[in-house]
């Protein structure tokens, strides 16, 4: 998905690190009120402190044709209504970047008093061994202010014992630790097939396509369903292309999906196929992060073991870091023989044309 929504979602660690370290990300409201409960709990992370001070999610309203969740009613403090109305598109963009494409398409404003957020509980001190590991992780960061910030963030993470959030937190740290100006030799290596990559095609195929994808990206699902089969038939299965999927999750739900996809192991591509084909089902559920787990449980994956597996976390982090090093800004982004073509126009025909021009 092109445009500022994805770019804002990928910037540094964005709202992801804040959300994961705030202590609110693990609170999953149950039942029909789950989406609005999550909006209220995580509102300052979604829209930022300035807008959160002036607004409060009040209700999700039915859209046209009886569809639910298409308009967000916001309670607004006093005279700020006009300003919030002007910034409505920005709010819609931030909510959709956080919860997934098309979660809402409009806001409606009502004036009223706002409920102050609850005070955060005091954090206990992490144990000395944890602090030594945290300091070691950040030791190679040259910028002293960034290094100190990472150590503080790591200390906060170490005080949260929930393993269900650990992988997402590590992913956030991985983004922060991604090199700002990668060396040319590192970029060259990333543009080839890595040992940890999931690859379709013969090892001696002369052409390489690398696809950075997010499981909550509808354009990625369309690519998987409508474009990849033709490329596979014409180029991959004929021994002319090696195709690589790399994770670039745009939100916490997509990150969880990436971990579950990695859990598929040798059946990675089959697992991706299940997740993309059921994307509408789990993305439109009241709690997508729970529904995606159910989808994988039905497919026979040991879900809880997957989400607690540090090796899977490390793989997803490495893919995210490589994407940042290669200046990926949206999904899907395709690299064809070392060149960034973004999401080529024309689908399979467009990619076929590119390969005929730059192919080996």
N, C-alpha and C positions, 0 to 999 in steps of 0.2 A: 504494500500500500504506500503510494507516494504521498508527499506533503508533510506539513508541519506536525500532524498528529503523531506519526511514527517517529519523526526526528526528535520531538520533545520527549517521547516515551523512551528513547534510547540514550538521551544525553546523560553522560557520566553514569551515575547509578540512578539518577532521577528520583522519582517517588518510591522506587523499589526498596532502596536501602532504608529510607525513612519509615516506610510502611512495615518492613520486617523488624526493625529495631524499636518500634514504638510500643510494642506489647499489645497492639490491637489486632495485628494480622491473624493471630491464632483464634480470634473469637468469631465463630461462624454461627450466625443466627439461623435457627431452624424454622421450617414451615413457610407459609406463604409470605410472611413479612421479611424474609431473609434479605432480599436485595436492598430494601430501604434501611434495614438495620445496619447492613454493611456500609451503606453510604453515610449514615450518621456517625458510625464508629470511626470511619477512616476519612472523613470529609476534609480535614486540614491537610492530609497527605495528598488527596486527589486534586484539590484546587489551590492549595497553598494557604499560608496563614492569613494573608490579607483578605482574600475572598471568604475564607472560613469565618473570619471575625464579623463579617457583614451578612452572612447567609447561613441557612440551616435546611437540609433536605427535609421535606415535609411529607411527600407522598409520591408514588409512581402512578401515573394516570393512564387509562386506556387510550390507545391511539385510534387512528382511523380504522374502520372495519372490525372494531372490537379487540384489536391486538393490545396486549398489556405492555407496560414498561416503555412506552414511546415518548412520554412527556414527564419531566421531573418538575414537581411543584416545589418551589423554594420559598421558605419564609425569610423575609428580608427585614433588616433593622431600619426603622424610620425612614429618613430621607435618602437612603442609599438605593431605593428602588430604580431610579432612572439610570444610575451608573451600572447597576447589575443588569438591567435590560440591555444596555449597550454592549455589555460583555458576555451576553448570552451565548454567542457562538463559541467563545473561548471556553466557557464552562462545559458546553456540550462536548467539545473536542477533548477536554481533559477527562471527563467521565468516560467517554468511549475509548480513550487510550488506556484507561485503567481497567475497565470491565470487558472491553471487547467491542468490535465494530457493530454499530447499530443498536447499542444498548438503549440510548435515548436519541431523539431527533429534535427536541425542543425543550425549553423551560417555560414554566408559568409562575408568576410572582404573586405572592400574597404578603401583606405587611403584618408584622407581629413581633412579639418579644422573643428573643433567642435564649435558649437554655445554655448556661456556661458549661464547657466541657469538664468532665471529672478530672480531679488531680491525679497525676501519675504516681504510682507507688515508688517508694525509694528503692534503689538498686543495691543489692548486696555486693560486696567486693569479690571479684573472681579469685580463684586460688592462684598461688605464685607460679605453679607449673603452667597453667593456662596463659598467664601473662607472659611467660618466657616464650611460649610458642607464638603468641600474637606478635611480640616484638621481633621475633625471628622472621616471621612472614613479611613484615614491613621493612626489614633491615635494608633491602636493596633500593628502596625508594629514596631518590636523591633529595627531593624537596623536603626540608625539615618540617614545614607546616603540614604538608600532606601526610608525611610519615606519622606525625603526632596525632593527626585526625584519624588515621587508620587504626592506630593503637587504641584511641579512645573508643572508636566504633567497635573494635574487636573486644574490648573490655565489656561493653554493654551486651554484646552478643553472648559472651561467655557466661553472663549471669542468667541467661534464659535457658532453661534446661530442655525445652521442647524439641525433640528430634524431628518432629514433623516440619519445623521451619528451618532446620539446619542447612539443608541443601540450598534453599532460596537465599539464605543469609550468605553462605559461601559464594553463591553466584554474584551477589551484590559486591562482596569484597573483590571478587575476580574482576568485575568491571572497573572498580576503582584502581586496581593494580595494573590494569592493561597499559602497556607502554604508550605514551603520548606520541612519540615520534619513532616508530619502529625502524630498525636498520634495514637497508636494502636487501641484505642477504636473508633476513627474517621474512620479509615480504615475499621474496622469490620462493622460499620454502613453503610458505602458506599457500601460494598459488599452485602448488603441486599436490599430489595425493599424499596425505600423511598416514603414518602407521595406524593411527587410531580412527581413521575415516571409515565410514560405511560406503562401500563402493559397489555400483552396478557396472558390469562390463568386464571385458577381458583385460588382464594385467598389461598386455602389450598394445592396447588401443592407443593410437597416436594423439587423439584429442581428449581434452579434459573439460568437463562442465562441473562447476561447483555451485551449488544452490544453497544460499542462506535463507532459512525459512522459520516461520513462527506458526505454531499449531492453532493459534487463535486468529490467524490472518486469512480472511476469505479468499484473497487473491492466491495465496499459497495452496489452499484447497482446490481452487479452480485449476491451477497449474498441474497439481498432482492428478486430477481427474481427467482433464481435457487436453493437456499439452504433453505431459511426460509419456503417456502410452505411445503416441506417434513418434516421439524422439527415441523411445526404447526400440520400437519396431524398425525404424529406418537407420538408426545410428549405433545404438548400444548393442543390440542383439546381433548386428552384422559385424561387430568387432572394431568399429571405428571410433567409439567414444567410451570413456570411463565417466560415469556420473556419480557425483558425491553430494550427499545431503549433509549440511552442517546446521546445528542449532543456532538460532538467534531469537530467542523468545522475547516477546514484547511486553509481557505482563506475568504476574504470578501464576495464573492459570496455565499459560503456555509453558512456563518453566516446569510446572508439575507434569505437564504432558510430555515434555522433553525427557524428564527422568523416567517416565513410564515407557517411552519409546526405547530408551537405552536398555531398559529391563528386558526388552524382547530379544536382546543378544543377537544370535545368528538370524533371527526372524525380524530384524529391525524394520526392513521395508514392508513386511506384512503388517507389523504393528502400526507403522505410520499410515498404511492404507486404511486400517480400521479406524484410527483416530480422525483422519481427514473425512472419511465417508460418514462418520457419525458427528461431525463438527457442529452441524446445526442443532442436533439433538442435545448435546451437552452444553453448548454455548447459550442456548435459550432456556436452560433449566434455571430454577430459582437460585441454585448454588452450583455454578459450573465446575468449581474446583472439586466438589464432591461427586458430581455426575460423571466427570471424566474418569474418576477412580472406579466407579461402578461399571463403566464401559469396559475398562481393562480387566476388572475382576471377572466379568462375564466371558472375556476372551481367555481366561485361565491364567493370568499373570499373578505372581505373588506380590501384590501391590505394596503392602506395608514393608516388606523386606526391601523392595526397590527404593522406596522413598527414604529409607534409612541407610542406603548404601553409598558411602563416601566415594567409591570408585566411579559410580555413575555421575555423582555431582561433579567430580573433577573433569570428566569428559565434557559435560555441558558447559562448564566454566571455560575450558580450553577453547571450545568452539566460539563462545561469546567473545573471548579475548582476541581470537584470530579475526573475527568480524570487525571488531573495533580497529585492529591494526590495519585492515584493508579498507577502512573508511566506509563500511556498510552503513547505510542510513535508513533503509526501509526493506520490507520483505514483500515478495521474494526478490532477492538480488542474485543474479547469475554472473559468474565469471566464466568466460569461454576462452580457453587458451590464453590465460593470464590477463584478459581484458574484462573490465567491469561493464556489462551491458544492462545492468539494472533488471527491470522486468520487460523484456523485448516486446515491442508491438508485433501483432500478427500471430502470436501464439507459436504453434509448432512450425508454421510456414516461415515466420520471422526468424526463428532459431535455425531452421534449415538453411535459410538464406545466409545467415551469418557464418555458419559452418562452411558453406561452400566458398565464402570469401576468405576466411582466415584458417580454414581447416588444413590439416597436414596429411 
